[in-house]
């Protein structure tokens, strides 16, 4: 789940089955990364992190 590369890309598939890439700006990426230890320890769920950061749950999971 947290296997994204440092450039912070999150891949999705569009209606035609083509891969769409969503790139987070560096500030948003760093904000998201600070929740990683909380997620790995079980203290927060992906839904809670998404709510806290304002991102989509699927984006947080990728």
N, C-alpha and C positions, 0 to 999 in steps of 0.2 A: 503494500500500500504506500509506503513512503519511499519508493524507489525512483522518484524523479531526479533528474540530473540538476546540477546547480543553476542551469538557465531557467528553471521553473516552468517547464512546459507540461501541459496536461492535454492528453489526446482524447478526442471524442470522434464519433462517427456521425456524419451528416445523413440526410434523408437518402442520398444516392449511394450510401455505403462508403463514401470517401472519408478519409481521416481528416478531421479538423483539429487544429492545434490552437490552444488558448495559452498565451504567454502572459505570465504575471510580471508586473514591474518589480524591480528589486526590493522596494519597500514592502510590498504585499508579501513577497516571498519570505523575507526575513521575519515578518509578523507571523506568518504561518509556521515557520520552522521553530519558533519558540514554544509551540504547543506540542512538539514531537515527544519530549520526555513524558509529558502528562498523558498523552495517548498510549504510549508504550507501557506505562505503569498501570494503565487501566483507570486512572483518575478522571479522565474525560473521554467522551465518545466523539466520533466524527461529527455527529449532529450538533453536539455542544460546541465543538471547535468552529464549525461552520456558522453557527449562530453568533458566536463571539467575534469572528473575523468578518462576517458579512459576505462570505463566499458560499458558493453552492456546495452541498455535501459531497457530490461526486468529484468536484475539483479538489476539495480537501483530501478525499480518499486517494487521489492519484498523486 
